[in-house]
Amino acid sequence: MDTRTITTTTHGRYLVEIPEHSRATLVGFHGYQESAAINFDVLSQIAAGRSIGIVSIQGLHRFYTKANDVIASWMTKEDREHAISDNVAYVAKVLSAVADEYGITRPLIYVGFSQGVAMAYRAAALAQRPCDGVIALAADVPPDVAPLAASLPKVLIGRGTGDKWYTEEKASKDRAVLEASGVAVVEHVFEGGHVFAPEFIARAGTFVDELLLS
């Protein structure tokens, strides 16, 4: 039996809200078994009344929960390299469409949670659009981005003390990789697990404020 892959066309979904006189843009990537709508709500909490544009991009691979809600995934280990290429091209196309229709105000900040962290890093390193910050909660720098770390902007790493997936050891390894490449890294550790805790949402808002002033 031979295994082949083939290029095809599909449609992706993203949610956009760009206020008048926007001062910055947050672009978010949800975690596994989440959706653009769930991520949009978190991005809105980070913006917290600031005049900031929000773009929440949904993974291309949609499926149902047992409650019949639509959720998504960014990729699996199967045909991983193809999926990475597809996802980076997808994100770049979304950003181009948003720029053409609404405009993208800098600072441009990518926000990733769990499985979406890899996409936030990839967008910053590979989407060929100047950006100013990455907010990475509960997942590590993907191996395909590590060699390109010098191209990354300032990074806020978030980790819950009870997170069994993104441990202190993994966060330390990420800090070492990023700092060795000259990337400015800030880490925020909070009491909690693999979640967007209120404390981290507040810290992410402060990170945005710092970029607005830089």
N, CA, C and O of each residue as an XYZ file, in Angstrom:
856
protein
N       0.845     -1.191      0.000
C       0.000      0.000      0.000
C       0.884      1.246      0.000
O       1.800      1.368      0.813
N       0.603      2.156     -0.908
C       1.311      3.432     -0.968
C       0.493      4.514     -0.261
O      -0.738      4.517     -0.309
N       1.201      5.424      0.390
C       0.559      6.569      1.034
C       0.963      7.826      0.305
O       2.150      8.064      0.077
N      -0.003      8.626     -0.059
C       0.255      9.867     -0.788
C      -0.438     11.027     -0.072
O      -1.368     10.819      0.707
N       0.014     12.228     -0.337
C      -0.697     13.428      0.103
C      -0.996     14.273     -1.127
O      -0.329     14.158     -2.155
N      -2.006     15.119     -1.004
C      -2.395     15.969     -2.131
C      -2.822     17.336     -1.598
O      -3.436     17.434     -0.536
N      -2.500     18.359     -2.327
C      -2.895     19.713     -1.958
C      -4.350     19.945     -2.343
O      -4.778     19.583     -3.440
N      -5.100     20.547     -1.438
C      -6.500     20.855     -1.719
C      -6.837     22.223     -1.133
O      -6.013     22.834     -0.452
N      -8.036     22.693     -1.398
C      -8.487     23.989     -0.889
C      -9.548     23.766      0.180
O     -10.445     22.938      0.017
N      -9.436     24.508      1.269
C     -10.457     24.465      2.309
C     -10.710     25.888      2.792
O      -9.997     26.814      2.408
N     -11.709     26.058      3.619
C     -12.041     27.376      4.139
C     -11.776     27.433      5.638
O     -12.166     26.534      6.384
N     -11.116     28.487      6.064
C     -10.859     28.715      7.481
C     -11.778     29.806      8.016
O     -12.332     30.603      7.259
N     -11.926     29.823      9.331
C     -12.840     30.767      9.988
C     -12.036     31.634     10.953
O     -11.193     31.135     11.698
N     -12.307     32.933     10.931
C     -11.678     33.824     11.905
C     -12.662     34.913     12.299
O     -13.533     35.297     11.519
N     -12.508     35.398     13.516
C     -13.380     36.435     14.063
C     -12.571     37.722     14.201
O     -11.421     37.696     14.640
N     -13.175     38.837     13.826
C     -12.464     40.120     13.808
C     -13.306     41.202     14.479
O     -14.517     41.292     14.277
N     -12.632     42.014     15.276
C     -13.254     43.226     15.798
C     -12.153     44.286     15.890
O     -11.260     44.201     16.733
N     -12.233     45.271     15.021
C     -11.232     46.331     14.979
C     -11.919     47.650     15.339
O     -12.696     48.173     14.540
N     -11.650     48.189     16.514
C     -12.308     49.448     16.905
C     -11.745     50.633     16.135
O     -10.637     50.580     15.602
N     -12.510     51.675     16.089
C     -12.020     52.906     15.486
C     -10.854     53.432     16.327
O     -10.883     53.375     17.556
N      -9.843     53.937     15.650
C      -8.641     54.459     16.324
C      -7.958     53.368     17.158
O      -7.520     53.613     18.282
N      -7.880     52.186     16.597
C      -7.200     51.082     17.275
C      -5.738     51.439     17.546
O      -5.072     52.063     16.719
N      -5.253     51.030     18.723
C      -3.879     51.343     19.118
C      -2.949     50.143     19.035
O      -1.734     50.295     19.164
N      -3.498     48.958     18.823
C      -2.698     47.736     18.748
C      -3.583     46.634     18.180
O      -4.786     46.824     18.003
N      -2.977     45.473     17.895
C      -3.734     44.336     17.363
C      -3.305     43.060     18.061
O      -2.118     42.738     18.113
N      -4.281     42.332     18.601
C      -4.052     41.014     19.180
C      -4.542     39.960     18.195
O      -5.672     40.033     17.710
N      -3.693     38.985     17.901
C      -4.079     37.873     17.034
C      -3.948     36.594     17.847
O      -2.861     36.256     18.316
N      -5.068     35.880     18.014
C      -5.083     34.745     18.928
C      -5.225     33.394     18.258
O      -5.836     33.258     17.198
N      -4.632     32.385     18.920
C      -4.667     30.993     18.465
C      -5.116     30.123     19.634
O      -4.425     30.029     20.648
N      -6.272     29.492     19.488
C      -6.891     28.736     20.575
C      -6.174     27.416     20.835
O      -5.314     26.987     20.066
N      -6.551     26.792     21.935
C      -6.018     25.486     22.281
C      -6.819     24.356     21.664
O      -7.833     24.588     21.005
N      -6.359     23.132     21.883
C      -7.037     21.936     21.381
C      -8.436     21.838     21.977
O      -8.637     22.109     23.161
N      -9.393     21.453     21.154
C     -10.798     21.329     21.550
C     -11.396     22.669     21.970
O     -12.302     22.716     22.803
N     -10.889     23.750     21.395
C     -11.480     25.063     21.590
C     -11.911     25.600     20.229
O     -11.869     24.891     19.224
N     -12.324     26.859     20.215
C     -12.794     27.483     18.986
C     -12.340     28.930     18.943
O     -11.826     29.463     19.927
N     -12.536     29.558     17.795
C     -12.214     30.981     17.676
C     -13.063     31.807     18.628
O     -12.594     32.818     19.151
N     -14.306     31.395     18.863
C     -15.190     32.150     19.758
C     -14.679     32.114     21.197
O     -14.696     33.134     21.886
N     -14.227     30.947     21.651
C     -13.672     30.836     23.002
C     -12.444     31.727     23.126
O     -12.288     32.452     24.109
N     -11.584     31.668     22.134
C     -10.359     32.475     22.146
C     -10.665     33.962     22.062
O      -9.996     34.772     22.704
N     -11.666     34.325     21.278
C     -12.039     35.738     21.139
C     -12.437     36.320     22.494
O     -12.100     37.460     22.813
N     -13.147     35.535     23.277
C     -13.566     36.006     24.597
C     -12.360     36.292     25.487
O     -12.340     37.288     26.209
N     -11.353     35.417     25.434
C     -10.145     35.628     26.231
C      -9.385     36.861     25.742
O      -8.914     37.662     26.550
N      -9.265     37.014     24.426
C      -8.577     38.185     23.879
C      -9.284     39.477     24.300
O      -8.637     40.487     24.577
N     -10.614     39.430     24.345
C     -11.381     40.603     24.781
C     -11.081     40.941     26.240
O     -11.028     42.113     26.613
N     -10.884     39.908     27.063
C     -10.531     40.140     28.461
C      -9.132     40.738     28.586
O      -8.893     41.571     29.461
N      -8.213     40.324     27.726
C      -6.870     40.906     27.739
C      -6.938     42.367     27.313
O      -6.297     43.229     27.914
N      -7.721     42.636     26.270
C      -7.865     44.020     25.799
C      -8.488     44.895     26.878
O      -8.079     46.041     27.060
N      -9.472     44.366     27.593
C     -10.048     45.002     28.789
C     -10.363     46.479     28.607
O      -9.940     47.318     29.402
N     -11.108     46.789     27.552
C     -11.523     48.167     27.346
C     -10.527     49.028     26.601
O     -10.850     50.149     26.209
N      -9.320     48.524     26.398
C      -8.354     49.266     25.598
C      -8.814     49.285     24.141
O      -9.519     48.376     23.704
N      -8.430     50.285     23.407
C      -8.794     50.370     21.996
C      -7.830     49.506     21.185
O      -6.860     49.997     20.608
N      -8.125     48.214     21.158
C      -7.226     47.234     20.551
C      -8.015     46.347     19.590
O      -9.096     45.863     19.925
N      -7.473     46.141     18.414
C      -8.083     45.231     17.454
C      -7.874     43.784     17.868
O      -6.831     43.431     18.420
N      -8.872     42.946     17.598
C      -8.814     41.529     17.966
C      -9.092     40.675     16.728
O     -10.065     40.890     16.006
N      -8.208     39.701     16.507
C      -8.403     38.720     15.442
C      -8.215     37.343     16.068
O      -7.137     37.040     16.579
N      -9.238     36.514     16.036
C      -9.157     35.166     16.585
C      -9.271     34.163     15.436
O     -10.295     34.088     14.758
N      -8.205     33.401     15.234
C      -8.142     32.480     14.092
C      -8.441     31.060     14.564
O      -7.881     30.596     15.557
N      -9.319     30.381     13.852
C      -9.713     29.023     14.234
C      -8.938     27.990     13.429
O      -8.725     28.156     12.228
N      -8.523     26.930     14.095
C      -7.840     25.834     13.417
C      -8.676     25.262     12.291
O      -9.906     25.292     12.333
N      -7.995     24.741     11.284
C      -8.685     24.263     10.081
C      -9.413     22.937     10.285
O     -10.273     22.575      9.482
N      -9.081     22.218     11.340
C      -9.605     20.861     11.511
C     -10.714     20.866     12.558
O     -10.447     20.780     13.757
N     -11.951     20.968     12.101
C     -13.103     21.093     12.996
C     -13.733     19.738     13.301
O     -13.715     18.827     12.473
N     -14.283     19.624     14.495
C     -15.015     18.415     14.873
C     -16.001     18.766     15.978
O     -16.035     19.904     16.446
N     -16.807     17.785     16.396
C     -17.864     18.026     17.377
C     -17.475     17.525     18.766
O     -16.756     16.537     18.909
N     -17.965     18.228     19.781
C     -17.931     17.682     21.133
C     -19.138     16.762     21.310
O     -20.004     16.686     20.439
N     -19.185     16.072     22.434
C     -20.346     15.219     22.718
C     -21.613     16.054     22.863
O     -22.723     15.556     22.676
N     -21.433     17.338     23.202
C     -22.591     18.230     23.337
C     -22.971     18.876     21.996
O     -23.846     19.740     21.937
N     -22.304     18.443     20.934
C     -22.589     18.914     19.574
C     -22.088     20.335     19.305
O     -22.543     20.985     18.364
N     -21.159     20.814     20.124
C     -20.504     22.095     19.853
C     -19.366     21.874     18.866
O     -18.731     20.819     18.863
N     -19.116     22.866     18.034
C     -18.025     22.774     17.060
C     -16.748     23.311     17.697
O     -16.708     24.438     18.189
N     -15.717     22.491     17.680
C     -14.408     22.866     18.183
C     -13.376     22.529     17.111
O     -13.728     22.030     16.042
N     -12.108     22.800     17.395
C     -11.116     22.616     16.341
C      -9.762     22.214     16.909
O      -9.505     22.307     18.109
N      -8.914     21.765     15.999
C      -7.531     21.411     16.308
C      -6.638     22.011     15.229
O      -7.064     22.192     14.089
N      -5.400     22.318     15.597
C      -4.470     22.880     14.610
C      -3.801     21.803     13.773
O      -3.589     21.987     12.574
N      -3.467     20.679     14.398
C      -2.795     19.625     13.637
C      -2.621     18.398     14.519
O      -2.852     18.443     15.727
N      -2.210     17.306     13.893
C      -1.823     16.092     14.611
C      -0.408     15.717     14.163
O       0.208     16.434     13.374
N       0.096     14.611     14.660
C       1.433     14.163     14.254
C       1.441     13.629     12.816
O       2.503     13.537     12.201
N       0.281     13.281     12.282
C       0.203     12.744     10.923
C       0.418     13.844      9.892
O      -0.257     14.873      9.932
N       1.353     13.635      8.969
C       1.685     14.623      7.928
C       1.979     15.988      8.548
O       1.518     17.024      8.069
N       2.744     15.956      9.602
C       2.996     17.153     10.411
C       3.614     18.290      9.600
O       3.176     19.436      9.707
N       4.621     17.982      8.794
C       5.308     19.043      8.046
C       4.358     19.720      7.063
O       4.418     20.935      6.872
N       3.483     18.935      6.442
C       2.492     19.520      5.533
C       1.522     20.417      6.300
O       1.152     21.494      5.832
N       1.118     19.960      7.481
C       0.170     20.741      8.292
C       0.790     22.063      8.736
O       0.121     23.095      8.736
N       2.055     22.033      9.110
C       2.735     23.273      9.498
C       2.725     24.259      8.340
O       2.392     25.431      8.515
N       3.089     23.782      7.167
C       3.103     24.650      5.982
C       1.715     25.202      5.680
O       1.563     26.389      5.389
N       0.708     24.343      5.750
C      -0.671     24.776      5.491
C      -1.111     25.834      6.498
O      -1.718     26.840      6.131
N      -0.799     25.594      7.774
C      -1.243     26.520      8.817
C      -0.557     27.873      8.728
O      -1.196     28.907      8.925
N       0.735     27.876      8.435
C       1.450     29.152      8.297
C       0.894     29.941      7.117
O       0.690     31.151      7.221
N       0.648     29.269      6.001
C       0.078     29.941      4.830
C      -1.322     30.472      5.135
O      -1.685     31.567      4.704
N      -2.101     29.695      5.874
C      -3.451     30.095      6.279
C      -3.419     31.352      7.132
O      -4.171     32.294      6.880
N      -2.561     31.372      8.131
C      -2.454     32.536      9.016
C      -2.008     33.765      8.233
O      -2.552     34.854      8.416
N      -1.022     33.590      7.366
C      -0.549     34.723      6.561
C      -1.667     35.281      5.694
O      -1.776     36.494      5.517
N      -2.496     34.397      5.156
C      -3.606     34.839      4.309
C      -4.660     35.582      5.126
O      -5.211     36.582      4.666
N      -4.944     35.097      6.339
C      -5.885     35.794      7.218
C      -5.375     37.199      7.530
O      -6.128     38.169      7.447
N      -4.103     37.304      7.885
C      -3.539     38.603      8.228
C      -3.571     39.556      7.047
O      -3.833     40.747      7.216
N      -3.310     39.050      5.867
C      -3.382     39.897      4.672
C      -4.799     40.389      4.433
O      -5.009     41.548      4.075
N      -5.778     39.499      4.634
C      -7.176     39.887      4.444
C      -7.592     40.939      5.474
O      -8.280     41.901      5.133
N      -7.181     40.762      6.719
C      -7.505     41.736      7.763
C      -6.835     43.072      7.475
O      -7.446     44.128      7.638
N      -5.582     43.022      7.047
C      -4.855     44.259      6.727
C      -5.533     45.016      5.593
O      -5.633     46.243      5.627
N      -5.999     44.279      4.588
C      -6.648     44.916      3.437
C      -8.003     45.513      3.810
O      -8.359     46.593      3.338
N      -8.761     44.810      4.657
C     -10.128     45.247      4.966
C     -10.189     46.248      6.117
O     -10.978     47.192      6.080
N      -9.361     46.043      7.132
C      -9.456     46.864      8.341
C      -8.187     47.664      8.633
O      -8.239     48.752      9.206
N      -7.057     47.107      8.232
C      -5.769     47.635      8.660
C      -5.315     46.932      9.932
O      -6.135     46.584     10.782
N      -4.025     46.727     10.059
C      -3.461     46.119     11.263
C      -2.565     47.150     11.929
O      -1.530     47.536     11.387
N      -2.978     47.587     13.110
C      -2.232     48.595     13.852
C      -1.191     47.918     14.739
O      -1.509     46.975     15.464
N       0.024     48.388     14.685
C       1.055     47.898     15.579
C       1.072     48.714     16.867
O       0.749     49.902     16.857
N       1.454     48.069     17.988
C       2.092     46.764     18.059
C       1.151     45.602     17.721
O      -0.011     45.561     18.127
N       1.710     44.669     16.962
C       1.016     43.437     16.593
C       1.512     42.342     17.536
O       2.712     42.078     17.620
N       0.579     41.714     18.238
C       0.935     40.756     19.283
C       0.197     39.448     19.026
O      -1.025     39.432     18.880
N       0.945     38.359     18.972
C       0.354     37.036     18.796
C       0.150     36.386     20.161
O       1.037     36.408     21.014
N      -1.032     35.807     20.352
C      -1.395     35.200     21.634
C      -1.758     33.738     21.405
O      -2.680     33.435     20.648
N      -1.034     32.833     22.058
C      -1.323     31.419     21.909
C      -1.568     30.739     23.236
O      -0.920     31.051     24.235
N      -2.510     29.805     23.245
C      -2.778     28.994     24.433
C      -2.678     27.517     24.075
O      -3.277     27.071     23.097
N      -1.922     26.760     24.867
C      -1.801     25.320     24.702
C      -1.364     24.978     23.267
O      -0.304     25.428     22.832
N      -2.146     24.206     22.541
C      -1.754     23.844     21.180
C      -1.556     25.078     20.297
O      -0.779     25.034     19.343
N      -2.239     26.163     20.602
C      -2.114     27.382     19.817
C      -0.817     28.138     20.037
O      -0.495     29.038     19.262
N      -0.054     27.790     21.089
C       1.225     28.464     21.331
C       2.176     28.252     20.163
O       2.836     29.190     19.719
N       2.247     27.028     19.667
C       3.129     26.754     18.530
C       2.774     27.631     17.340
O       3.656     28.102     16.621
N       1.473     27.848     17.134
C       1.050     28.699     16.021
C       1.414     30.152     16.256
O       1.751     30.862     15.309
N       1.353     30.613     17.504
C       1.752     31.992     17.798
C       3.231     32.181     17.482
O       3.618     33.174     16.867
N       4.051     31.230     17.904
C       5.483     31.309     17.593
C       5.728     31.237     16.079
O       6.543     31.981     15.534
N       5.009     30.330     15.416
C       5.201     30.197     13.957
C       4.765     31.457     13.223
O       5.419     31.882     12.271
N       3.666     32.050     13.660
C       3.221     33.288     13.021
C       4.278     34.368     13.164
O       4.559     35.097     12.212
N       4.868     34.474     14.358
C       5.884     35.497     14.596
C       7.134     35.257     13.760
O       7.750     36.203     13.268
N       7.507     33.987     13.600
C       8.758     33.664     12.901
C       8.592     33.498     11.399
O       9.535     33.741     10.646
N       7.403     33.087     10.947
C       7.268     32.628      9.562
C       6.216     33.349      8.726
O       6.212     33.208      7.503
N       5.324     34.117      9.350
C       4.227     34.719      8.582
C       4.649     35.942      7.783
O       3.834     36.529      7.070
N       5.914     36.333      7.893
C       6.491     37.423      7.095
C       5.719     38.732      7.264
O       5.426     39.434      6.295
N       5.401     39.038      8.524
C       4.766     40.309      8.851
C       5.406     40.824     10.139
O       5.465     40.086     11.122
N       5.883     42.062     10.160
C       6.529     42.581     11.377
C       5.599     42.486     12.577
O       4.432     42.870     12.497
N       6.118     41.975     13.689
C       5.316     41.866     14.899
C       6.146     42.324     16.090
O       7.357     42.518     15.985
N       5.477     42.492     17.220
C       6.113     43.148     18.353
C       6.095     42.340     19.644
O       6.794     42.689     20.595
N       5.319     41.279     19.695
C       5.270     40.503     20.920
C       4.572     39.171     20.725
O       3.742     39.012     19.830
N       4.923     38.213     21.580
C       4.260     36.909     21.622
C       3.873     36.636     23.063
O       4.696     36.752     23.971
N       2.615     36.274     23.266
C       2.130     35.835     24.573
C       1.879     34.339     24.456
O       1.003     33.905     23.707
N       2.657     33.548     25.202
C       2.628     32.090     25.069
C       2.254     31.467     26.399
O       3.038     31.506     27.348
N       1.063     30.894     26.475
C       0.572     30.299     27.721
C       0.453     28.784     27.591
O      -0.295     28.275     26.756
N       1.196     28.079     28.424
C       0.993     26.646     28.657
C       1.446     25.737     27.520
O       0.859     24.676     27.304
N       2.472     26.138     26.801
C       3.072     25.237     25.807
C       4.419     25.799     25.378
O       4.720     26.973     25.594
N       5.224     24.933     24.763
C       6.608     25.282     24.503
C       6.876     25.760     23.082
O       6.016     25.702     22.204
N       8.099     26.233     22.893
C       8.561     26.643     21.565
C       8.652     25.400     20.689
O       9.335     24.449     21.070
N       7.991     25.364     19.528
C       8.044     24.161     18.694
C       9.429     23.973     18.082
O      10.126     24.956     17.833
N       9.838     22.733     17.835
C      11.187     22.477     17.323
C      11.477     23.129     15.973
O      12.632     23.431     15.672
N      10.446     23.350     15.157
C      10.666     23.988     13.865
C      10.934     25.480     13.983
O      11.453     26.087     13.046
N      10.586     26.088     15.131
C      10.814     27.523     15.330
C      12.103     27.779     16.107
O      12.709     28.840     15.958
N      12.531     26.825     16.933
C      13.716     27.024     17.767
C      14.927     27.534     16.979
O      15.613     28.434     17.463
N      15.224     26.998     15.780
C      16.373     27.519     15.030
C      16.175     28.947     14.530
O      17.139     29.606     14.137
N      14.934     29.429     14.543
C      14.614     30.772     14.055
C      14.345     31.737     15.200
O      13.825     32.832     14.986
N      14.696     31.333     16.410
C      14.314     32.103     17.598
C      14.825     33.537     17.565
O      14.191     34.429     18.129
N      15.948     33.771     16.920
C      16.510     35.125     16.880
C      15.583     36.110     16.174
O      15.717     37.320     16.354
N      14.655     35.611     15.380
C      13.731     36.484     14.659
C      12.505     36.850     15.485
O      11.676     37.643     15.039
N      12.378     36.284     16.685
C      11.183     36.508     17.499
C      11.255     37.836     18.251
O      12.341     38.304     18.593
N      10.101     38.436     18.505
C      10.047     39.661     19.309
C      10.046     39.311     20.796
O      10.324     38.168     21.161
N       9.743     40.264     21.639
C       9.648     40.038     23.077
C       8.559     38.999     23.366
O       7.504     39.001     22.733
N       8.830     38.112     24.333
C       7.919     37.001     24.621
C       7.517     37.010     26.091
O       8.358     37.152     26.979
N       6.218     36.856     26.332
C       5.688     36.612     27.675
C       5.306     35.147     27.763
O       4.422     34.687     27.040
N       5.968     34.412     28.645
C       5.669     33.003     28.875
C       4.794     32.885     30.116
O       5.102     33.480     31.149
N       3.711     32.128     30.026
C       2.836     31.896     31.165
C       2.793     30.428     31.526
O       2.780     29.556     30.657
N       2.769     30.167     32.834
C       2.743     28.777     33.296
C       2.025     28.691     34.641
O       2.296     29.476     35.549
N       1.114     27.738     34.759
C       0.457     27.468     36.023
C       1.263     26.488     36.849
O       1.842     25.549     36.302
N       1.312     26.687     38.161
C       2.095     25.806     39.024
C       1.579     24.361     39.002
O       2.331     23.422     39.264
N       0.298     24.197     38.689
C      -0.272     22.857     38.648
C      -0.403     22.284     37.256
O      -1.085     21.277     37.067
N       0.236     22.902     36.272
C       0.130     22.442     34.887
C       0.996     21.192     34.693
O       2.217     21.257     34.829
N       0.367     20.059     34.377
C       1.098     18.805     34.192
C       1.729     18.692     32.807
O       2.621     17.871     32.590
N       1.264     19.520     31.873
C       1.785     19.442     30.502
C       2.931     20.417     30.267
O       3.947     20.056     29.674
N       2.767     21.658     30.732
C       3.841     22.638     30.554
C       4.477     22.879     31.913
O       4.019     23.711     32.696
N       5.530     22.142     32.173
C       6.164     22.110     33.479
C       7.238     23.193     33.617
O       7.599     23.861     32.648
N       7.733     23.345     34.838
C       8.832     24.283     35.091
C      10.053     23.916     34.253
O      10.765     24.794     33.767
N      10.289     22.624     34.087
C      11.434     22.173     33.284
C      11.300     22.618     31.827
O      12.269     23.084     31.228
N      10.118     22.477     31.266
C       9.905     22.887     29.873
C      10.019     24.403     29.727
O      10.592     24.892     28.753
N       9.477     25.142     30.689
C       9.573     26.600     30.632
C      11.030     27.055     30.729
O      11.438     27.990     30.041
N      11.807     26.397     31.577
C      13.227     26.738     31.710
C      13.974     26.484     30.404
O      14.833     27.271     30.006
N      13.642     25.385     29.748
C      14.261     25.077     28.462
C      13.905     26.137     27.430
O      14.762     26.554     26.650
N      12.644     26.579     27.415
C      12.223     27.625     26.474
C      12.960     28.928     26.737
O      13.434     29.581     25.807
N      13.054     29.304     28.008
C      13.766     30.535     28.338
C      15.211     30.462     27.846
O      15.736     31.434     27.304
N      15.840     29.328     28.034
C      17.233     29.171     27.615
C      17.373     29.313     26.106
O      18.275     29.997     25.621
N      16.476     28.665     25.362
C      16.524     28.736     23.895
C      16.313     30.167     23.416
O      17.046     30.651     22.554
N      15.319     30.838     23.972
C      14.989     32.192     23.543
C      16.068     33.193     23.946
O      16.497     34.013     23.134
N      16.498     33.124     25.181
C      17.490     34.088     25.661
C      18.829     33.898     24.973
O      19.545     34.873     24.745
N      19.187     32.660     24.636
C      20.432     32.412     23.914
C      20.404     33.045     22.526
O      21.451     33.321     21.941
N      19.208     33.270     22.007
C      19.049     33.898     20.683
C      18.846     35.402     20.786
O      18.613     36.074     19.781
N      18.934     35.929     22.005
C      18.807     37.367     22.188
C      17.389     37.871     22.341
O      17.154     39.077     22.263
N      16.432     36.969     22.558
C      15.028     37.362     22.712
C      14.776     37.814     24.156
O      15.200     37.150     25.102
N      14.095     38.929     24.313
C      13.696     39.388     25.642
C      12.529     38.528     26.117
O      11.504     38.435     25.441
N      12.686     37.903     27.274
C      11.677     36.973     27.779
C      11.227     37.394     29.171
O      12.041     37.711     30.038
N       9.919     37.391     29.362
C       9.324     37.617     30.685
C       8.497     36.383     31.015
O       7.739     35.907     30.170
N       8.627     35.862     32.220
C       7.827     34.700     32.618
C       6.892     35.081     33.754
O       7.272     35.781     34.693
N       5.657     34.600     33.641
C       4.678     34.824     34.711
C       4.156     33.466     35.160
O       3.568     32.723     34.374
N       4.378     33.155     36.422
C       3.917     31.897     37.005
C       2.768     32.207     37.960
O       2.862     33.115     38.786
N       1.685     31.445     37.838
C       0.498     31.684     38.660
C       0.030     30.388     39.302
O       0.364     29.299     38.836
N      -0.730     30.511     40.353
C      -1.330     29.345     41.006
C      -2.479     28.845     40.137
O      -3.465     29.557     39.940
N      -2.359     27.640     39.624
C      -3.413     27.104     38.766
C      -2.864     26.067     37.820
O      -1.701     25.673     37.904
N      -3.722     25.629     36.915
C      -3.349     24.572     35.997
C      -3.215     25.034     34.564
O      -2.674     26.103     34.281
N      -3.720     24.205     33.666
C      -3.596     24.416     32.221
C      -4.773     25.266     31.748
O      -5.636     24.798     31.006
N      -4.791     26.535     32.195
C      -5.931     27.410     31.936
C      -5.471     28.852     31.738
O      -4.352     29.218     32.095
N      -6.352     29.657     31.165
C      -6.143     31.099     31.083
C      -6.638     31.703     32.397
O      -7.772     32.174     32.482
N      -5.796     31.686     33.405
C      -6.184     32.175     34.724
C      -6.354     33.689     34.710
O      -5.685     34.375     33.937
N      -7.239     34.223     35.555
C      -7.424     35.681     35.623
C      -6.127     36.438     35.868
O      -5.916     37.519     35.317
N      -5.245     35.858     36.709
C      -3.972     36.526     36.996
C      -3.125     36.660     35.729
O      -2.464     37.676     35.519
N      -3.152     35.627     34.892
C      -2.352     35.705     33.669
C      -2.997     36.635     32.655
O      -2.288     37.335     31.932
N      -4.308     36.660     32.583
C      -4.993     37.605     31.694
C      -4.599     39.034     32.048
O      -4.335     39.852     31.166
N      -4.560     39.331     33.359
C      -4.156     40.663     33.801
C      -2.711     40.945     33.413
O      -2.393     42.047     32.967
N      -1.824     39.946     33.581
C      -0.409     40.142     33.238
C      -0.252     40.328     31.733
O       0.585     41.116     31.292
N      -1.038     39.621     30.950
C      -0.987     39.800     29.497
C      -1.400     41.213     29.117
O      -0.826     41.804     28.203
N      -2.399     41.762     29.818
C      -2.795     43.143     29.565
C      -1.681     44.120     29.877
O      -1.487     45.095     29.151
N      -0.947     43.869     30.946
C       0.199     44.712     31.296
C       1.288     44.606     30.232
O       1.920     45.601     29.876
N       1.498     43.404     29.734
C       2.470     43.188     28.656
C       2.101     44.021     27.434
O       2.968     44.627     26.804
N       0.818     44.049     27.103
C       0.343     44.876     25.984
C       0.632     46.358     26.266
O       1.110     47.080     25.391
N       0.344     46.793     27.472
C       0.612     48.190     27.839
C       2.091     48.539     27.691
O       2.441     49.625     27.228
N       2.941     47.614     28.084
C       4.391     47.831     27.975
C       4.799     47.999     26.515
O       5.645     48.836     26.201
N       4.210     47.218     25.631
C       4.523     47.338     24.205
C       3.968     48.634     23.621
O       4.569     49.229     22.727
N       2.816     49.065     24.133
C       2.242     50.334     23.669
C       3.147     51.514     24.027
O       3.180     52.518     23.316
N       3.871     51.385     25.119
C       4.732     52.479     25.579
C       6.143     52.400     25.015
O       6.910     53.358     25.119
N       6.487     51.265     24.420
C       7.876     51.079     23.953
C       8.100     51.749     22.607
O       9.205     51.694     22.066
